[in-house]
């Protein structure tokens, strides 16, 4: 067993009680799987100080002061999408961090909650469309459940054939997980297949593969051929009017 093993507080207390019950330090060491000299040292500490707790250790002083830590954090914000090696090279340009190692820089980043995460893969949404979507949500935020039960949504989706397996990473805090700046945007693939479908409060309608390019004329024909049959799949024989979104 390694001689450097740290004994828990329970084991340290056990040494005290076993010694007071009359056991030798060698017997105590055998029972607790530690060296008898360790048991002797812990018991002597209790006799002299009244406690078996571990002494506080000062540890090795850090080579990076508070100013250096701020420099590391600024570098992480500047180089969000770079590797740890590149961040280290950046901070070493400062006199306060000339001796900074990769281990020290990573430790400082973790201290300030900067972790390396895989970038979330999300479809690209422009700033204009984000504003339009937010406005739509605000306009409908007061709708009741009954209002939404009368809505049928439809959409088309293009699926790319193939897989971009490249993983991109970003240095960010946990609270920044849903910041669009740190997403990995995905775009339409040239080799792809498109489907149209609809969905309502009671389930999903039919899924239709679109073999032609969707323009205004083709879209109208697509709805004429599939929308009402898809709504029937969702709502059954209900003749109540619905809102097509």
C-alpha positions as CSV (number, residue, x, y, z in Angstrom):
1,X,0.0,0.0,0.0
2,X,1.4,3.5,-0.8
3,X,2.9,5.2,2.2
4,X,1.4,8.6,1.1
5,X,-2.2,7.5,1.5
6,X,-4.2,10.1,3.4
7,X,-6.2,8.7,6.3
8,X,-9.8,10.0,6.6
9,X,-11.1,11.7,9.7
10,X,-12.9,8.6,10.7
11,X,-9.7,6.6,10.5
12,X,-7.9,9.2,12.6
13,X,-10.5,9.1,15.3
14,X,-10.4,5.3,15.2
15,X,-6.6,5.5,16.0
16,X,-7.5,7.6,19.1
17,X,-10.1,5.2,20.4
18,X,-8.2,2.0,19.6
19,X,-5.1,3.4,21.4
20,X,-7.2,4.4,24.4
21,X,-8.7,0.8,24.5
22,X,-5.1,-0.5,25.0
23,X,-4.1,-1.7,21.5
24,X,-0.4,-1.2,20.4
25,X,0.3,1.1,17.5
26,X,1.5,-1.9,15.4
27,X,-1.9,-3.6,16.0
28,X,-3.7,-0.4,15.1
29,X,-1.7,-0.2,11.9
30,X,-2.7,-3.7,11.0
31,X,-6.4,-3.0,11.6
32,X,-6.5,0.3,9.7
33,X,-4.0,-0.8,6.9
34,X,-1.5,1.9,7.7
35,X,2.0,2.1,9.0
36,X,2.4,2.0,12.8
37,X,4.5,5.1,12.7
38,X,1.6,7.0,11.1
39,X,-0.8,5.8,13.9
40,X,1.8,7.0,16.5
41,X,2.2,10.4,14.8
42,X,-1.6,11.0,14.7
43,X,-2.1,9.9,18.3
44,X,0.7,12.2,19.5
45,X,-0.9,15.1,17.6
46,X,-4.1,14.4,19.5
47,X,-2.2,14.4,22.9
48,X,-0.5,17.7,22.1
49,X,-3.3,19.6,20.4
50,X,-6.5,17.8,21.4
51,X,-7.4,17.2,17.7
52,X,-6.7,14.5,15.1
53,X,-7.7,16.7,12.2
54,X,-5.2,17.3,9.4
55,X,-3.1,20.5,9.6
56,X,-3.8,23.2,7.0
57,X,-1.2,23.2,4.3
58,X,-0.1,26.4,2.7
59,X,0.8,24.7,-0.5
60,X,3.1,25.9,-3.2
61,X,2.6,29.6,-3.9
62,X,1.1,30.3,-7.4
63,X,3.4,31.8,-10.0
64,X,0.5,33.8,-11.4
65,X,-0.9,36.7,-9.4
66,X,-4.4,38.2,-9.6
67,X,-3.3,40.4,-12.5
68,X,-2.1,37.3,-14.4
69,X,-5.4,35.6,-13.7
70,X,-7.2,38.6,-15.3
71,X,-5.0,38.3,-18.3
72,X,-5.8,34.6,-18.7
73,X,-9.6,35.3,-18.5
74,X,-9.3,38.1,-21.1
75,X,-7.4,35.7,-23.4
76,X,-10.1,33.1,-23.0
77,X,-12.8,35.6,-24.0
78,X,-10.7,36.8,-26.9
79,X,-9.9,33.3,-28.1
80,X,-13.1,31.5,-27.5
81,X,-12.7,29.1,-30.4
82,X,-9.0,28.4,-30.0
83,X,-7.1,25.6,-28.3
84,X,-5.6,25.7,-24.8
85,X,-2.2,25.8,-26.4
86,X,-3.0,29.0,-28.3
87,X,-4.4,30.6,-25.2
88,X,-1.2,29.8,-23.3
89,X,0.9,31.3,-26.1
90,X,-1.3,34.4,-25.9
91,X,-1.0,34.9,-22.2
92,X,2.8,34.3,-22.2
93,X,3.3,37.5,-24.2
94,X,2.5,39.4,-20.9
95,X,5.3,39.8,-18.3
96,X,2.9,38.6,-15.6
97,X,2.4,35.2,-17.3
98,X,5.8,34.5,-19.0
99,X,6.2,31.3,-17.0
100,X,2.6,30.1,-17.3
101,X,2.3,26.4,-18.1
102,X,-0.6,24.7,-19.8
103,X,-1.6,23.2,-16.5
104,X,-1.6,26.5,-14.6
105,X,-3.7,28.3,-17.4
106,X,-6.2,25.4,-17.4
107,X,-6.5,25.6,-13.6
108,X,-7.1,29.4,-13.7
109,X,-9.7,29.0,-16.5
110,X,-11.6,26.3,-14.4
111,X,-11.4,28.6,-11.4
112,X,-13.3,31.2,-13.2
113,X,-15.7,28.7,-14.7
114,X,-14.3,28.7,-18.3
115,X,-14.5,25.1,-19.6
116,X,-14.0,23.7,-23.0
117,X,-17.3,22.6,-24.4
118,X,-18.4,21.1,-27.7
119,X,-20.2,23.8,-29.7
120,X,-24.0,23.1,-29.9
121,X,-25.0,22.3,-33.5
122,X,-28.0,24.5,-34.3
123,X,-29.5,25.5,-37.7
124,X,-28.4,29.0,-38.6
125,X,-30.9,31.7,-37.9
126,X,-30.1,35.3,-39.0
127,X,-30.5,38.3,-36.7
128,X,-33.5,39.4,-38.7
129,X,-35.3,36.1,-38.4
130,X,-34.5,36.0,-34.6
131,X,-36.3,39.4,-34.2
132,X,-39.3,38.2,-36.2
133,X,-39.6,35.0,-34.2
134,X,-39.3,36.9,-30.9
135,X,-42.0,39.3,-32.0
136,X,-44.3,36.3,-33.0
137,X,-43.8,34.7,-29.6
138,X,-44.7,38.0,-27.8
139,X,-47.8,38.4,-29.9
140,X,-49.1,34.9,-28.9
141,X,-47.8,34.7,-25.3
142,X,-51.3,35.3,-23.9
143,X,-52.9,32.4,-25.8
144,X,-54.6,29.7,-23.8
145,X,-54.3,26.0,-24.3
146,X,-57.7,25.9,-25.9
147,X,-56.5,28.5,-28.5
148,X,-53.5,26.4,-29.4
149,X,-55.7,23.3,-29.8
150,X,-57.1,24.8,-32.9
151,X,-53.7,25.3,-34.6
152,X,-52.1,23.0,-37.1
153,X,-48.4,23.7,-37.9
154,X,-46.6,22.6,-41.0
155,X,-43.1,22.9,-42.3
156,X,-40.6,21.6,-44.8
157,X,-37.3,20.2,-43.8
158,X,-34.2,19.4,-45.9
159,X,-32.0,16.5,-44.7
160,X,-28.4,16.5,-45.9
161,X,-27.1,13.1,-47.1
162,X,-23.7,12.6,-45.4
163,X,-22.3,13.6,-42.0
164,X,-20.0,16.4,-41.0
165,X,-18.3,14.7,-38.1
166,X,-15.9,17.6,-37.3
167,X,-16.2,18.7,-33.7
168,X,-15.7,22.3,-32.9
169,X,-15.1,23.5,-29.3
170,X,-15.5,26.8,-27.4
171,X,-14.3,28.1,-24.1
172,X,-17.4,29.4,-22.3
173,X,-19.1,29.4,-18.9
174,X,-22.0,27.1,-18.1
175,X,-24.4,30.1,-18.0
176,X,-23.4,30.9,-21.7
177,X,-24.6,27.5,-23.0
178,X,-27.5,29.0,-25.0
179,X,-25.7,32.1,-26.3
180,X,-26.1,31.9,-30.2
181,X,-22.6,33.3,-30.5
182,X,-21.1,30.0,-29.3
183,X,-23.3,27.7,-31.5
184,X,-22.0,25.7,-34.4
185,X,-24.4,26.8,-37.2
186,X,-25.5,24.1,-39.6
187,X,-26.5,24.9,-43.2
188,X,-28.3,23.1,-46.0
189,X,-26.4,20.4,-47.8
190,X,-26.2,20.3,-51.6
191,X,-26.9,16.6,-51.6
192,X,-30.2,16.3,-49.7
193,X,-33.8,15.3,-49.7
194,X,-36.8,17.4,-48.6
195,X,-40.0,16.4,-46.7
196,X,-43.2,18.2,-45.8
197,X,-45.2,17.4,-42.7
198,X,-47.8,18.8,-40.3
199,X,-48.4,18.5,-36.6
200,X,-51.2,19.4,-34.2
201,X,-52.2,19.0,-30.5
202,X,-53.3,15.3,-31.1
203,X,-50.3,14.1,-33.0
204,X,-48.6,14.2,-36.3
205,X,-50.0,14.1,-39.8
206,X,-48.5,12.5,-42.9
207,X,-45.0,13.0,-44.0
208,X,-44.6,13.7,-47.7
209,X,-41.3,13.6,-49.7
210,X,-40.9,16.5,-52.1
211,X,-39.3,15.5,-55.3
212,X,-39.4,18.9,-56.9
213,X,-38.0,22.3,-56.0
214,X,-40.5,24.1,-53.8
215,X,-41.8,27.4,-55.3
216,X,-45.1,29.2,-54.8
217,X,-47.0,27.1,-57.3
218,X,-45.6,23.8,-56.1
219,X,-46.3,24.8,-52.5
220,X,-49.9,25.5,-53.2
221,X,-50.3,22.1,-54.9
222,X,-48.5,20.5,-52.0
223,X,-51.1,21.9,-49.5
224,X,-54.0,21.0,-51.8
225,X,-52.9,17.4,-52.1
226,X,-51.8,16.8,-48.5
227,X,-52.9,19.4,-45.9
228,X,-56.6,18.4,-45.3
229,X,-55.7,14.7,-45.4
230,X,-52.9,15.4,-42.9
231,X,-55.3,17.4,-40.7
232,X,-57.7,14.5,-40.8
233,X,-55.0,12.2,-39.5
234,X,-54.4,14.5,-36.6
235,X,-58.0,15.6,-35.7
236,X,-60.1,12.7,-37.0
237,X,-63.6,13.7,-38.3
238,X,-63.8,17.0,-36.5
239,X,-65.4,19.6,-38.7
240,X,-64.4,22.5,-36.5
241,X,-62.4,25.2,-38.2
242,X,-58.6,25.2,-37.5
243,X,-55.9,27.8,-37.9
244,X,-53.2,26.8,-40.3
245,X,-49.8,28.1,-39.3
